[in-house]
Amino acid sequence: KNISVNDAELFDFDNDGYLDLLVVGESTQNDGVGVELYHSDGSGKLWLSPGILPEDIRTGSRITTFDYNSDGDLDLGLTGIDGSIRLLRNDGGNNNHFIKMKLVGLRAGSAKNNYYGIGAKVEVRSGSLYQSKVVTGPDIHFGLGLRERAEVIRILWTNGVPQNMFFPATNQDLIEEQQLKGSCPFLYTWNGEEYAFVKDIMWKSALGMPLGIMGESSTFAPSDASVDYIKIPGDQLKMKDDKYTLRLTCELWETLYMDKIGLVVLDHPEDVDLYVDERMGPPSLSNYRLYQVGEKKLPEAVTDQYGSDLLPFVAERDNRYTPYLKQGKYQGLTEMSEITIDLGEINLNEKLYLYLYGWIFPTDASINASISQSDEITMSSPVIEALNEDGSWEVIIDNLGFPMGKDKMLVADLTGKVPGSDPRIRIRTNMQLHWDQIFFSIGDPDVPVRTITLEPSAAELQYRGFSRTYRKGGRYGPHWFDYSTVTTEPIWRDLTGNYTRFGDVLPLLLEPDDMYVVKNAGDETTIEFDASSLPELPEGWKRDFLVHSVGWVKDGDLNTAHGQTVEPLPFHGMTRYPYGTEEAYPSDPEHQNYLKEYNTRVVDTEAFTRALIGKEE
């Protein structure tokens, strides 16, 4: 109260883990002191600490704190009233332990966050000591007192993604991880020995995902529910106790609205393989159809734009994915890539189908928002080109689409599109796509297929946690998930609101009726299908499956519309998401009673906070 304050700074001058206060200005009393240091002892009070600053410092206009001699304690740069600058070296503050760090955002292959992480929140826990601060510059400093090290550091990047580091070193750069934060629900199946991850599903829905933001107008992803048919090979789903069991988890930073699920049994001769088109693309490509392949034909050659031979990577499905993509600035985008496929001799009078099996590393809401405001970068969806009579490449399929997530099949009808004189085709895109298998088929077999649709006989919602993540097939393979290794601690800052209570949820999965299971990160639904009445397979036949699902997904990215809350709830027939005041979730008694009966589990951000602080209930 006796100082006309020009500047003030909170900093930990003695590295005891508690922020002290330095105030600089001019005294309002004659011959008074206008620079004062207050020490915090952790009790919530600040105590005036004379004798620490030089006695001749009596006024000041600005303060800067930094470790100019890199000895682990914070020094002061003081600007005087007259504009002079004075360095005050801190001697002895490093008697206590400390952490020095820099955040390093990825400059290639991410671009979700700025390079120094300015605006990110950093939290540190060491025993009972918890500290947090918002990053305002490249150098970050925490005192630890007598504690030798921190147990965990959590960074909440500016796009909202958390990143944890356990038992970090005391002086290091913390580099942003290129991590998958949003995708779709994970499907695990019983393969006769264990539950194993097989596919992600419901990939066509991305509620509130920005596709373009220009000025005051925004364009978001289509609001239609994801209506999918995903193939599960017979060797990946085995009967147990006369039941087929699926386990559907929500493990990324998202909320899932699951409205229907079914299991389609496909019995067919074993010398013919069945496929469905599992790609994102125009609505005309979304119709359910079974493709039959009697003979897989391998291309004569597959090369990239550098002339590298890719045939060994795509000759068979072996988890060896096409490499050599040059990473662009953003996650999910690369420099323009080309894959040239020489089909060899083909019969122009026969049906010709190209089969591409692989995965996509997707962009996200923050990246889409950034790209939409850039004049230099655009996303080029895959196209297929063929050589015309002049020897020039021309587009024969202008929107090939891309895999709906991990290990999905694309089927392209090339009938009548490829000239017989030069049966080479070329796929061009700058989307990050990696292929595991490429083949084609000639002709259109029509063998008998016995199709039986099973509805769920039981469905239970429970909390499970998060599977261990790894890259299947190495650096070019997709993120994969080990069901046998799980952590139950929350890893995402949950979307807040009302979720479906744990327990029996079978009535919610039988029809697409806007009465659905609302799932949070860490939740799992165990779904059983009674298979006791299925007929025996005829000799020489085999059994495959399709998982049929209907629902929506909304991720928690800070650039997703309503990405921090469960509501507004989606519904079939809405014209857009977010929708306006002219539309609303059904208000009839049946739907309102559903909300009251099932969606009673309230989720907030407390669990995420407690996971670091270690606060007991």
C-alpha positions as CSV (number, residue, x, y, z in Angstrom):
1,K,0.0,0.0,0.0
2,N,3.1,2.3,0.2
3,I,4.2,1.5,-3.3
4,S,2.9,2.9,-6.6
5,V,3.3,-0.4,-8.5
6,N,4.8,-0.5,-12.0
7,D,5.2,-4.3,-12.3
8,A,5.0,-7.5,-10.4
9,E,6.2,-11.1,-10.9
10,L,5.4,-14.4,-9.3
11,F,8.5,-16.6,-9.3
12,D,10.1,-19.2,-7.1
13,F,13.4,-17.5,-6.1
14,D,14.5,-20.2,-3.6
15,N,13.2,-23.3,-5.5
16,D,11.1,-24.5,-2.6
17,G,8.1,-25.2,-4.8
18,Y,6.1,-22.2,-3.8
19,L,5.7,-19.0,-5.8
20,D,7.1,-15.8,-4.3
21,L,6.2,-12.3,-5.2
22,L,8.4,-9.4,-6.4
23,V,6.8,-5.9,-6.6
24,V,8.6,-3.0,-8.3
25,G,7.5,0.7,-8.5
26,E,8.1,3.8,-6.5
27,S,7.5,4.4,-2.9
28,T,4.7,6.8,-2.0
29,Q,6.7,7.9,1.1
30,N,9.7,10.0,1.3
31,D,12.9,8.0,1.3
32,G,10.8,4.8,1.1
33,V,11.6,1.6,-0.8
34,G,9.6,0.8,-4.0
35,V,11.0,-2.7,-4.6
36,E,9.9,-5.5,-2.3
37,L,10.2,-9.3,-2.3
38,Y,7.6,-11.4,-0.5
39,H,8.4,-15.1,0.3
40,S,5.8,-17.8,0.3
41,D,6.2,-20.7,2.7
42,G,3.4,-22.8,1.3
43,S,0.8,-21.8,3.9
44,G,-1.0,-19.5,1.5
45,K,0.6,-16.3,3.0
46,L,3.3,-14.1,1.7
47,W,5.9,-12.6,4.0
48,L,8.0,-9.5,3.4
49,S,11.6,-10.6,3.1
50,P,14.1,-7.7,3.5
51,G,17.8,-8.2,3.2
52,I,17.7,-10.5,0.1
53,L,17.7,-7.8,-2.5
54,P,20.6,-5.2,-2.7
55,E,19.9,-2.3,-0.5
56,D,20.6,0.3,-3.2
57,I,17.6,-0.9,-5.3
58,R,14.8,1.4,-4.3
59,T,12.7,1.9,-7.5
60,G,11.9,0.0,-10.7
61,S,9.7,-0.1,-13.7
62,R,9.9,-3.6,-15.2
63,I,11.0,-7.1,-14.1
64,T,12.2,-10.1,-16.1
65,T,13.0,-13.5,-14.6
66,F,15.4,-15.9,-16.3
67,D,18.2,-18.2,-15.5
68,Y,21.0,-16.3,-17.2
69,N,23.9,-18.5,-16.0
70,S,22.0,-21.8,-16.3
71,D,22.7,-22.8,-12.7
72,G,19.1,-23.8,-11.9
73,D,17.8,-20.7,-10.1
74,L,16.0,-17.7,-11.5
75,D,17.9,-14.5,-11.8
76,L,16.3,-11.0,-12.3
77,G,16.5,-8.4,-14.9
78,L,15.4,-5.1,-13.4
79,T,14.6,-2.0,-15.6
80,G,14.9,1.2,-13.6
81,I,12.8,4.3,-13.7
82,D,15.5,6.0,-15.8
83,G,15.5,3.1,-18.3
84,S,18.7,1.5,-17.0
85,I,18.9,-2.3,-16.9
86,R,20.4,-4.2,-14.0
87,L,21.1,-7.9,-13.6
88,L,20.5,-9.4,-10.2
89,R,22.2,-12.8,-10.0
90,N,20.5,-15.3,-7.7
91,D,23.2,-17.1,-5.6
92,G,21.9,-19.9,-3.4
93,G,18.5,-20.5,-4.9
94,N,19.7,-23.7,-6.4
95,N,20.4,-25.2,-3.0
96,N,16.9,-26.8,-3.5
97,H,16.1,-29.1,-6.4
98,F,14.4,-27.9,-9.5
99,I,13.1,-28.8,-13.0
100,K,14.0,-26.8,-16.1
101,M,12.3,-27.7,-19.4
102,K,11.3,-26.5,-22.8
103,L,8.2,-27.6,-24.7
104,V,8.9,-28.5,-28.3
105,G,5.9,-28.7,-30.7
106,L,6.4,-30.8,-33.8
107,R,7.2,-28.8,-36.9
108,A,6.6,-31.7,-39.3
109,G,3.8,-34.2,-39.1
110,S,1.7,-32.4,-36.5
111,A,1.4,-28.6,-36.5
112,K,-1.3,-28.8,-33.9
113,N,0.5,-26.6,-31.5
114,N,3.1,-23.8,-31.7
115,Y,6.7,-24.6,-31.5
116,Y,7.3,-23.5,-27.9
117,G,3.9,-24.5,-26.6
118,I,3.0,-21.0,-25.7
119,G,-0.4,-21.1,-24.0
120,A,-0.1,-24.7,-22.9
121,K,-0.7,-25.6,-19.3
122,V,2.1,-27.5,-17.5
123,E,1.4,-29.4,-14.2
124,V,4.0,-31.0,-12.0
125,R,3.5,-33.4,-9.0
126,S,6.3,-34.3,-6.6
127,G,5.0,-36.1,-3.6
128,S,2.3,-33.9,-2.0
129,L,3.6,-30.9,-3.9
130,Y,1.4,-29.9,-6.9
131,Q,2.2,-26.9,-9.2
132,S,0.8,-25.6,-12.5
133,K,1.5,-22.7,-14.8
134,V,0.6,-21.5,-18.3
135,V,3.5,-21.4,-20.6
136,T,4.4,-17.8,-21.7
137,G,7.9,-18.3,-23.0
138,P,10.4,-21.0,-24.1
139,D,11.9,-21.6,-20.7
140,I,9.8,-23.2,-17.9
141,H,11.0,-23.5,-14.3
142,F,9.7,-25.3,-11.3
143,G,11.2,-25.5,-7.8
144,L,11.0,-28.8,-6.0
145,G,12.4,-28.0,-2.5
146,L,14.1,-31.0,-0.9
147,R,12.3,-33.4,-3.3
148,E,14.9,-34.8,-5.7
149,R,12.6,-35.2,-8.7
150,A,9.0,-35.0,-9.9
151,E,6.9,-38.1,-10.3
152,V,4.9,-36.8,-13.2
153,I,4.6,-33.9,-15.5
154,R,1.4,-33.3,-17.5
155,I,1.3,-31.0,-20.4
156,L,-2.1,-29.8,-21.6
157,W,-1.3,-28.6,-25.1
158,T,-3.1,-25.7,-26.7
159,N,-5.4,-28.0,-28.6
160,G,-6.5,-29.7,-25.4
161,V,-4.5,-32.9,-25.8
162,P,-2.8,-34.1,-22.6
163,Q,0.7,-35.6,-22.6
164,N,2.2,-37.3,-19.5
165,M,5.9,-37.8,-18.6
166,F,6.7,-40.0,-15.6
167,F,9.8,-39.5,-13.5
168,P,11.3,-36.9,-15.9
169,A,14.9,-35.7,-15.8
170,T,15.5,-32.3,-14.1
171,N,16.7,-30.5,-17.2
172,Q,15.3,-31.5,-20.6
173,D,13.2,-30.7,-23.6
174,L,9.7,-32.2,-23.6
175,I,8.9,-33.0,-27.2
176,E,5.3,-33.2,-28.3
177,E,4.2,-36.7,-29.1
178,Q,2.5,-37.5,-32.4
179,Q,-0.3,-39.3,-30.7
180,L,-3.7,-40.5,-31.8
181,K,-6.3,-38.5,-29.8
182,G,-9.5,-39.1,-31.8
183,S,-10.6,-41.8,-34.2
184,C,-13.5,-44.1,-33.5
185,P,-14.6,-46.9,-31.2
186,F,-12.3,-49.9,-31.0
187,L,-13.7,-53.4,-31.7
188,Y,-12.2,-56.4,-29.9
189,T,-13.3,-60.0,-30.6
190,W,-12.7,-63.4,-29.1
191,N,-10.4,-65.3,-31.6
192,G,-10.5,-68.6,-29.7
193,E,-7.6,-67.8,-27.4
194,E,-8.0,-64.1,-26.4
195,Y,-9.7,-60.9,-27.0
196,A,-7.8,-59.0,-29.7
197,F,-8.2,-55.7,-31.5
198,V,-9.5,-56.1,-35.0
199,K,-11.0,-52.8,-36.3
200,D,-12.2,-49.4,-35.5
201,I,-15.8,-48.7,-36.4
202,M,-18.3,-45.9,-36.9
203,W,-15.7,-43.9,-38.7
204,K,-18.1,-42.0,-40.9
205,S,-19.3,-39.8,-38.1
206,A,-17.4,-36.7,-36.9
207,L,-19.8,-34.5,-35.1
208,G,-18.7,-30.9,-35.0
209,M,-15.5,-31.5,-37.0
210,P,-14.6,-28.3,-38.8
211,L,-13.9,-28.7,-42.5
212,G,-13.4,-25.0,-43.2
213,I,-13.4,-21.8,-41.2
214,M,-13.3,-18.6,-43.2
215,G,-14.1,-15.3,-41.5
216,E,-17.4,-15.7,-39.6
217,S,-18.6,-18.7,-41.5
218,S,-17.9,-22.3,-40.6
219,T,-18.4,-25.6,-42.4
220,F,-18.6,-28.8,-40.4
221,A,-18.6,-32.5,-41.2
222,P,-22.0,-34.0,-42.2
223,S,-24.3,-34.7,-39.3
224,D,-25.6,-38.1,-40.5
225,A,-25.1,-41.1,-38.3
226,S,-22.3,-43.5,-39.3
227,V,-24.0,-46.5,-40.9
228,D,-21.3,-49.1,-41.4
229,Y,-20.7,-52.7,-42.4
230,I,-17.2,-53.8,-41.4
231,K,-15.8,-57.2,-42.3
232,I,-14.4,-59.5,-39.6
233,P,-12.7,-62.6,-41.0
234,G,-13.9,-65.9,-39.5
235,D,-10.5,-66.7,-37.9
236,Q,-10.8,-63.5,-35.8
237,L,-14.2,-64.2,-34.3
238,K,-14.9,-67.6,-32.7
239,M,-17.8,-69.0,-30.9
240,K,-17.6,-69.4,-27.1
241,D,-20.4,-71.0,-25.1
242,D,-22.7,-70.9,-28.2
243,K,-22.2,-67.1,-28.4
244,Y,-20.2,-64.6,-30.5
245,T,-18.9,-61.8,-28.3
246,L,-17.8,-58.3,-29.3
247,R,-16.2,-55.8,-26.9
248,L,-16.6,-52.3,-28.1
249,T,-14.4,-49.7,-26.3
250,C,-14.1,-45.9,-26.2
251,E,-10.4,-45.1,-25.6
252,L,-9.6,-41.8,-27.2
253,W,-10.7,-38.3,-26.5
254,E,-14.2,-38.6,-27.6
255,T,-17.9,-39.3,-26.7
256,L,-19.7,-42.1,-28.5
257,Y,-23.4,-42.3,-29.2
258,M,-24.1,-45.9,-30.2
259,D,-27.6,-46.5,-31.5
260,K,-27.5,-50.0,-33.0
261,I,-25.2,-52.9,-33.5
262,G,-25.8,-56.2,-35.3
263,L,-23.8,-59.2,-36.5
264,V,-24.2,-60.5,-40.1
265,V,-23.1,-64.1,-40.6
266,L,-21.7,-64.9,-44.0
267,D,-21.4,-68.5,-45.0
268,H,-19.9,-69.2,-48.4
269,P,-17.7,-71.5,-50.4
270,E,-14.1,-71.3,-49.2
271,D,-12.7,-70.9,-52.6
272,V,-14.3,-67.4,-52.9
273,D,-13.5,-64.5,-50.7
274,L,-16.1,-61.8,-49.7
275,Y,-15.4,-58.1,-49.2
276,V,-17.3,-54.9,-48.4
277,D,-16.2,-51.4,-49.4
278,E,-14.9,-49.9,-46.1
279,R,-14.0,-46.4,-47.3
280,M,-14.9,-42.8,-46.7
281,G,-16.2,-41.2,-49.8
282,P,-19.1,-39.7,-51.6
283,P,-22.6,-40.9,-50.5
284,S,-22.9,-42.9,-53.8
285,L,-20.1,-45.1,-52.5
286,S,-21.7,-45.8,-49.1
287,N,-24.2,-48.5,-50.2
288,Y,-23.8,-51.9,-48.7
289,R,-22.7,-54.5,-51.2
290,L,-20.8,-57.8,-51.1
291,Y,-18.0,-58.3,-53.5
292,Q,-16.9,-61.8,-54.5
293,V,-13.3,-62.6,-55.5
294,G,-12.4,-66.0,-56.8
295,E,-8.8,-65.2,-57.8
296,K,-6.7,-62.4,-56.5
297,K,-4.5,-61.1,-59.3
298,L,-1.2,-59.4,-58.3
299,P,0.0,-56.4,-60.3
300,E,3.1,-56.8,-62.4
301,A,4.6,-53.8,-60.7
302,V,3.9,-51.2,-58.1
303,T,6.2,-48.2,-57.7
304,D,6.1,-44.8,-56.1
305,Q,7.1,-41.4,-57.5
306,Y,10.7,-42.0,-56.7
307,G,10.7,-45.3,-58.6
308,S,10.9,-47.4,-55.5
309,D,9.6,-50.9,-55.8
310,L,6.5,-51.3,-53.5
311,L,5.4,-54.7,-54.7
312,P,7.1,-56.5,-51.8
313,F,5.0,-54.4,-49.4
314,V,1.7,-55.0,-51.0
315,A,1.9,-58.5,-52.5
316,E,0.2,-60.0,-49.4
317,R,-1.4,-58.9,-46.2
318,D,1.6,-59.2,-43.8
319,N,1.7,-55.9,-41.8
320,R,4.4,-54.5,-44.0
321,Y,3.0,-51.1,-45.1
322,T,4.1,-48.9,-47.9
323,P,6.8,-46.6,-46.7
324,Y,8.7,-43.5,-48.1
325,L,6.0,-40.9,-47.6
326,K,7.6,-37.5,-47.0
327,Q,6.0,-35.9,-44.0
328,G,4.3,-32.5,-44.5
329,K,3.8,-29.8,-41.9
330,Y,0.5,-31.3,-40.6
331,Q,-0.3,-34.7,-39.1
332,G,-2.2,-36.6,-41.8
333,L,-0.8,-34.7,-44.7
334,T,2.3,-35.5,-46.7
335,E,3.9,-34.1,-49.8
336,M,2.0,-35.2,-52.9
337,S,2.6,-39.0,-53.3
338,E,2.0,-41.2,-56.3
339,I,1.6,-45.0,-56.5
340,T,1.8,-46.4,-60.1
341,I,0.2,-49.9,-60.5
342,D,0.9,-51.9,-63.6
343,L,-2.1,-54.3,-64.0
344,G,-0.5,-56.3,-66.8
345,E,-2.7,-58.0,-69.3
346,I,-6.4,-57.4,-68.7
347,N,-9.6,-58.3,-70.5
348,L,-11.4,-55.2,-71.4
349,N,-14.7,-57.0,-71.8
350,E,-14.7,-58.3,-68.2
351,K,-15.5,-56.6,-64.9
352,L,-12.4,-55.1,-63.4
353,Y,-12.1,-54.3,-59.7
354,L,-9.1,-52.8,-57.7
355,Y,-8.8,-53.8,-54.1
356,L,-6.7,-51.6,-51.7
357,Y,-6.2,-52.6,-48.1
358,G,-4.6,-50.2,-45.7
359,W,-5.0,-47.4,-43.2
360,I,-5.1,-43.6,-42.8
361,F,-3.4,-41.4,-40.3
362,P,-6.1,-38.7,-40.0
363,T,-6.0,-35.0,-39.4
364,D,-8.1,-33.6,-36.6
365,A,-10.3,-30.6,-35.8
366,S,-7.4,-28.3,-34.9
367,I,-5.5,-29.2,-38.0
368,N,-8.5,-28.7,-40.3
369,A,-9.1,-25.3,-38.8
370,S,-5.5,-24.4,-39.4
371,I,-5.5,-25.7,-43.0
372,S,-8.7,-23.9,-43.8
373,Q,-7.0,-20.6,-43.0
374,S,-3.9,-21.3,-45.1
375,D,-3.5,-20.3,-48.7
376,E,-0.5,-22.6,-49.2
377,I,-1.8,-26.0,-48.1
378,T,-4.9,-27.9,-49.4
379,M,-6.0,-31.5,-48.8
380,S,-6.1,-33.5,-51.9
381,S,-8.3,-36.6,-51.7
382,P,-7.0,-39.6,-53.6
383,V,-7.7,-39.8,-57.3
384,I,-7.0,-42.6,-59.8
385,E,-5.5,-41.7,-63.2
386,A,-4.8,-43.7,-66.4
387,L,-2.8,-42.9,-69.5
388,N,-4.7,-41.6,-72.4
389,E,-3.9,-42.0,-76.1
390,D,-1.5,-39.0,-75.9
391,G,0.5,-40.7,-73.2
392,S,-0.7,-38.2,-70.6
393,W,-2.2,-39.0,-67.2
394,E,-5.9,-38.2,-66.9
395,V,-8.3,-38.7,-64.0
396,I,-10.6,-41.7,-64.3
397,I,-11.9,-41.7,-60.7
398,D,-11.9,-38.2,-59.2
399,N,-12.8,-39.1,-55.6
400,L,-11.4,-42.5,-54.6
401,G,-12.1,-41.9,-51.0
402,F,-9.9,-43.3,-48.2
403,P,-9.9,-46.1,-45.6
404,M,-12.3,-45.7,-42.7
405,G,-9.5,-45.9,-40.2
406,K,-7.2,-48.9,-39.6
407,D,-6.9,-51.9,-41.9
408,K,-9.9,-51.3,-44.2
409,M,-10.6,-52.4,-47.7
410,L,-11.3,-50.0,-50.6
411,V,-13.0,-51.4,-53.7
412,A,-12.7,-49.4,-57.0
413,D,-14.7,-50.4,-60.1
414,L,-12.3,-49.8,-63.0
415,T,-14.5,-51.5,-65.6
416,G,-14.2,-49.7,-68.9
417,K,-11.9,-47.1,-67.5
418,V,-8.4,-48.5,-68.1
419,P,-7.1,-48.6,-71.7
420,G,-5.8,-52.0,-72.9
421,S,-2.9,-50.4,-74.7
422,D,-1.2,-49.4,-71.4
423,P,-2.9,-50.9,-68.3
424,R,-1.1,-48.7,-65.8
425,I,-3.0,-46.6,-63.3
426,R,-1.8,-44.1,-60.8
427,I,-3.1,-43.0,-57.4
428,R,-2.3,-39.5,-56.3
429,T,-2.9,-37.8,-53.0
430,N,-1.3,-35.9,-50.2
431,M,-3.2,-37.7,-47.5
432,Q,-1.2,-40.0,-45.2
433,L,-2.2,-43.4,-46.5
434,H,-0.3,-46.6,-46.1
435,W,-1.2,-49.8,-48.0
436,D,-0.7,-53.4,-46.8
437,Q,-2.2,-55.2,-49.8
438,I,-3.1,-54.3,-53.4
439,F,-4.7,-56.7,-55.8
440,F,-7.3,-56.8,-58.6
441,S,-9.9,-59.2,-59.8
442,I,-11.4,-59.9,-63.2
443,G,-14.9,-61.1,-63.6
444,D,-17.8,-61.1,-61.2
445,P,-18.4,-64.4,-59.5
446,D,-21.9,-65.2,-58.2
447,V,-21.5,-68.1,-55.8
448,P,-24.3,-68.7,-53.2
449,V,-23.9,-66.9,-49.9
450,R,-26.0,-67.8,-46.8
451,T,-26.6,-64.5,-44.9
452,I,-28.0,-64.6,-41.4
453,T,-28.4,-61.4,-39.3
454,L,-28.1,-61.8,-35.5
455,E,-29.4,-59.2,-33.1
456,P,-27.7,-58.8,-29.7
457,S,-28.9,-61.2,-27.0
458,A,-27.1,-59.3,-24.2
459,A,-25.2,-56.0,-23.8
460,E,-23.5,-54.7,-20.7
461,L,-21.8,-51.3,-20.2
462,Q,-19.0,-51.0,-17.8
463,Y,-15.8,-49.1,-17.1
464,R,-12.6,-50.8,-18.4
465,G,-9.8,-48.3,-19.0
466,F,-7.3,-47.9,-21.8
467,S,-5.3,-50.5,-23.7
468,R,-1.5,-50.3,-24.3
469,T,-0.8,-48.7,-27.6
470,Y,1.9,-49.7,-30.1
471,R,2.5,-49.4,-33.8
472,K,1.7,-52.6,-35.7
473,G,4.3,-53.4,-38.3
474,G,6.7,-50.6,-37.3
475,R,6.8,-46.9,-38.1
476,Y,4.5,-47.1,-41.1
477,G,1.9,-49.3,-39.5
478,P,-1.2,-48.1,-37.7
479,H,-1.6,-47.6,-33.9
480,W,-2.7,-50.9,-32.5
481,F,-4.0,-51.9,-29.1
482,D,-3.1,-54.7,-26.6
483,Y,-6.3,-55.7,-24.8
484,S,-4.4,-57.7,-22.2
485,T,-2.5,-54.7,-20.9
486,V,-4.8,-52.0,-19.5
487,T,-4.5,-48.9,-17.3
488,T,-7.6,-47.6,-15.5
489,E,-6.3,-44.1,-14.8
490,P,-8.1,-41.4,-16.8
491,I,-5.9,-40.0,-19.6
492,W,-8.2,-37.5,-21.3
493,R,-10.0,-34.4,-20.0
494,D,-13.5,-35.8,-20.4
495,L,-16.4,-34.2,-22.3
496,T,-18.7,-33.2,-19.5
497,G,-22.4,-34.1,-19.1
498,N,-24.7,-37.0,-18.7
499,Y,-23.6,-40.5,-19.9
500,T,-25.4,-43.8,-19.9
501,R,-25.3,-45.5,-16.5
502,F,-23.4,-48.8,-16.2
503,G,-25.3,-52.0,-16.5
504,D,-27.7,-53.6,-19.0
505,V,-28.0,-51.5,-22.2
506,L,-29.5,-54.1,-24.6
507,P,-32.7,-52.2,-25.3
508,L,-30.7,-49.3,-26.6
509,L,-28.8,-51.2,-29.3
510,L,-31.7,-53.0,-31.1
511,E,-33.0,-50.2,-33.3
512,P,-31.7,-46.8,-34.6
513,D,-34.2,-44.8,-32.7
514,D,-32.3,-41.9,-31.1
515,M,-32.2,-43.8,-27.8
516,Y,-28.6,-44.8,-27.7
517,V,-25.7,-45.7,-25.4
518,V,-23.7,-42.6,-24.5
519,K,-20.1,-43.7,-23.8
520,N,-17.1,-41.9,-22.3
521,A,-13.4,-42.5,-22.7
522,G,-12.6,-45.7,-20.8
523,D,-16.0,-47.3,-21.2
524,E,-16.6,-50.7,-22.7
525,T,-19.7,-52.4,-24.0
526,T,-19.7,-56.2,-24.0
527,I,-22.2,-57.4,-26.6
528,E,-23.2,-61.1,-27.0
529,F,-25.0,-62.7,-30.0
530,D,-26.7,-66.1,-29.4
531,A,-25.4,-68.4,-32.1
532,S,-26.9,-71.7,-30.8
533,S,-29.4,-71.9,-33.7
534,L,-26.9,-71.3,-36.5
535,P,-26.8,-74.1,-39.1
536,E,-23.7,-76.2,-39.6
537,L,-21.4,-75.2,-42.4
538,P,-21.6,-77.3,-45.6
539,E,-18.5,-79.1,-46.5
540,G,-16.0,-76.8,-48.3
541,W,-17.6,-73.7,-46.9
542,K,-16.3,-71.1,-44.4
543,R,-17.8,-68.4,-42.2
544,D,-17.0,-64.7,-42.1
545,F,-18.9,-61.8,-40.5
546,L,-20.0,-58.2,-40.9
547,V,-20.4,-55.9,-37.9
548,H,-23.3,-53.5,-38.7
549,S,-23.3,-50.4,-36.5
550,V,-25.2,-47.1,-36.4
551,G,-24.1,-44.1,-34.3
552,W,-22.2,-40.9,-33.9
553,V,-18.8,-39.9,-32.5
554,K,-17.7,-36.5,-31.2
555,D,-14.1,-35.8,-30.2
556,G,-12.9,-33.4,-27.5
557,D,-10.6,-31.3,-29.6
558,L,-10.9,-27.6,-28.6
559,N,-11.8,-26.7,-32.2
560,T,-14.6,-29.2,-32.4
561,A,-18.0,-27.6,-32.1
562,H,-19.4,-28.4,-28.6
563,G,-16.3,-30.6,-28.2
564,Q,-16.2,-30.1,-24.4
565,T,-19.7,-31.4,-23.6
566,V,-21.9,-34.4,-24.3
567,E,-24.8,-32.1,-25.4
568,P,-26.3,-31.1,-27.7
569,L,-27.4,-34.7,-28.4
570,P,-27.5,-35.9,-32.0
571,F,-30.5,-37.4,-33.6
572,H,-31.5,-38.9,-37.0
573,G,-32.8,-36.3,-39.4
574,M,-30.9,-33.3,-38.1
575,T,-29.8,-31.1,-41.0
576,R,-26.5,-30.1,-39.4
577,Y,-24.3,-30.3,-36.3
578,P,-24.2,-28.1,-34.4
579,Y,-27.9,-27.5,-35.2
580,G,-29.8,-24.3,-34.7
581,T,-32.8,-23.4,-32.5
582,E,-35.2,-24.6,-35.2
583,E,-34.1,-28.2,-34.5
584,A,-33.9,-30.2,-31.2
585,Y,-33.5,-33.7,-29.8
586,P,-36.9,-35.4,-29.7
587,S,-39.1,-34.1,-26.8
588,D,-41.8,-36.8,-26.8
589,P,-42.4,-38.8,-23.6
590,E,-40.6,-41.9,-24.8
591,H,-37.3,-40.1,-25.5
592,Q,-37.5,-38.0,-22.4
593,N,-38.1,-41.1,-20.2
594,Y,-35.1,-42.7,-21.9
595,L,-32.9,-39.8,-20.8
596,K,-34.2,-40.0,-17.3
597,E,-33.8,-43.7,-17.0
598,Y,-30.5,-44.4,-18.7
599,N,-28.4,-41.2,-18.9
600,T,-27.9,-40.6,-15.2
601,R,-24.1,-40.9,-14.9
602,V,-22.7,-37.4,-14.5
603,V,-19.1,-36.9,-15.7
604,D,-17.0,-33.8,-15.0
605,T,-13.3,-33.1,-15.1
606,E,-12.5,-33.9,-11.5
607,A,-11.2,-37.4,-12.2
608,F,-8.7,-36.0,-14.8
609,T,-7.5,-33.4,-12.3
610,R,-7.3,-35.9,-9.4
611,A,-5.2,-38.3,-11.6
612,L,-2.3,-35.9,-11.3
613,I,-2.9,-34.2,-8.0
614,G,-3.5,-37.5,-6.2
615,K,-6.4,-36.1,-4.2
616,E,-8.3,-38.6,-2.2
617,E,-12.0,-38.8,-2.3
